[in-house]
Amino acid sequence: MIVDSTNLQQEPVASKIHFHPSNNGIKLDKKQSREQQIALLKSLNLIFERNPELKIRFEKVTSFARQVRVSEYHLTNACNIRCKGCWFFEFEHDLESREVKDLNSLEKFLINERERRHINTALVIGGEPALFLDRLSLYKSVMKYVTVSSNGLQKIPYEGFEDVTIGLTLFGGGPLDDELRAIKPSGKRFNGLFEKALFNYKDDPRAGFVYAITEDGIPYIEETVRRIHENGNILNFNYYSKYDQVTPVDGMRKNALLEEALRVKKLFPNTVISHEYYIKAMLTGESHWGIFSYDECPSISVSHPAHKDRLQNGNPYLPQFNTWSADLRTVKFCCTSGHCTGCRDSQAVFSWLMVNVRHFSSSEEELQTWIEIAESYWRQFYWSPYHRYSQKNFFNM
């Protein structure tokens, strides 16, 4: 189906690309919600009385987080490569709508997002956003904070994009990256995609890799991280999801992958900014209170009607968050594919941990872990005061 996007003032259209969630029967009323909030505040205050330093760190990270109001935007349906395991093309998101190419229409849409929905932070994905720098510059001019997801093949110039965050995709590491990603739209293969990204973003403080590790790539993790380290970049671990596999990391090499990721994290603690708790949660889908699933995931589009029951089940979600198609009218199901089985999206898992501070409020040790997770999350963004090159770094104040 191709959506006509000529009139951007029309009501949003709900994407039909998603699994169909069922009501879990749980609905939290306002009284129960207030009781949970009161209990959380009491627990936090008891901890802060015993450890004022934790209070200072907690207030800093939560104060900054409250300033960031984010939504996600598909800038284009086009891409210059065809990665294996790319959910965008795997589930035909590129065919659902026709992208808006008119810059005036895009600018009006973004201003509407900022002024009416009070969004000040854009996570820009594609397709490949680096293909259309004129559109990308509008996000930069309208939004306070901008993060761009890119495959690294075409460099986003420094001039005009000085304070954007660039998240570079990497699958598997070593020779696996070319095997999984270095495929042109025609199907023709090429070599050196990772090397090209390293060259394009050598010592670029804006750039960090989102390194999707996999059991098949265990032998390549250390060397791949070392090369990123020597290139002057940072990285977060992600998981490479295989769509023909029901549950990620469900084989005999599950523990080996986790152990290697944690080992390499210790070798390069300032390059691998992922927190150890996050790495475990991302690979296993488990936390100390529950399992990452649709009912728990906070990175859903609040304007999509399929989430009516989810928004009332008592589990936290990102307020005002929407993912918009490149037609500027279609609201996607969530921040990724719309198919929750086996999803381990790095940003969704990070957000899941961060919005659930109440599950880390039973002790000083738990709360410190949560603060460290939150701080590590914000370190990936060049525009954040927690980034190692930020001129507004909290730790230099």
NORSULQUI-V534699 format. One record per backbone hydrogen bond with DSSP energy under -0.5 kcal/mol. NH is the residue of the N-H (numbers start at 1). CO is the residue of the C=O. If there is no record, write none. Layout:
nh/co
NH/CO
NH/CO
This chain:
nh/co
3/1
5/3
8/6
10/7
13/329
15/331
18/16
19/338
21/19
28/312
29/27
33/29
34/30
35/31
36/32
37/33
38/34
39/35
40/36
41/37
42/38
43/39
44/40
45/41
46/42
47/43
48/44
49/45
50/46
51/47
54/51
55/51
56/52
57/53
58/54
59/55
60/56
61/57
62/58
63/59
64/60
65/61
66/62
67/63
67/64
68/64
68/65
69/67
70/68
71/121
72/322
73/123
74/324
75/73
75/125
82/183
84/180
86/83
87/85
89/86
90/86
91/87
92/89
93/88
94/88
95/92
96/92
96/93
97/93
98/3
99/97
100/326
101/99
106/102
107/103
108/104
109/105
110/106
111/107
112/108
113/109
114/110
115/111
116/112
117/112
117/113
119/113
120/69
121/69
122/145
123/71
124/122
124/147
125/73
125/123
126/127
127/78
128/78
129/127
129/149
131/128
132/129
136/132
137/133
138/134
138/135
139/135
140/136
141/137
142/138
143/139
144/120
145/120
147/122
148/165
149/124
150/148
150/167
155/153
157/155
161/158
164/161
165/146
166/206
167/148
167/165
168/166
168/208
169/150
170/210
172/170
172/212
173/171
176/173
177/174
178/174
179/175
180/176
181/177
182/177
182/178
183/181
184/188
187/184
190/182
196/192
197/193
198/194
199/195
200/196
201/197
202/199
203/231
204/201
205/203
207/204
208/166
209/234
210/168
211/209
211/236
212/170
212/210
213/211
213/238
217/214
218/215
220/217
221/217
221/218
224/220
225/221
226/222
227/223
228/224
229/225
230/226
231/227
232/229
233/228
234/207
235/271
236/209
238/211
239/344
240/213
241/239
243/241
245/242
250/247
254/251
257/253
258/254
259/255
260/256
261/257
262/258
263/259
264/260
265/261
266/262
267/263
268/264
269/266
271/268
272/268
273/235
273/271
274/235
279/275
280/276
281/277
282/278
283/279
284/280
285/281
287/290
292/285
296/293
297/293
300/298
301/333
302/300
302/321
304/301
305/303
307/304
308/305
311/307
312/309
313/310
318/298
319/317
321/318
324/72
324/322
325/330
328/325
331/13
332/323
332/330
335/299
340/338
343/340
349/345
350/346
351/347
352/348
353/349
354/350
355/351
356/353
357/354
359/356
360/357
361/358
367/363
368/364
369/365
370/366
371/367
372/368
373/369
374/370
375/371
376/372
377/373
378/374
379/375
380/377
381/378
382/380
384/381
387/384
390/387
393/390
394/385
396/393
397/394
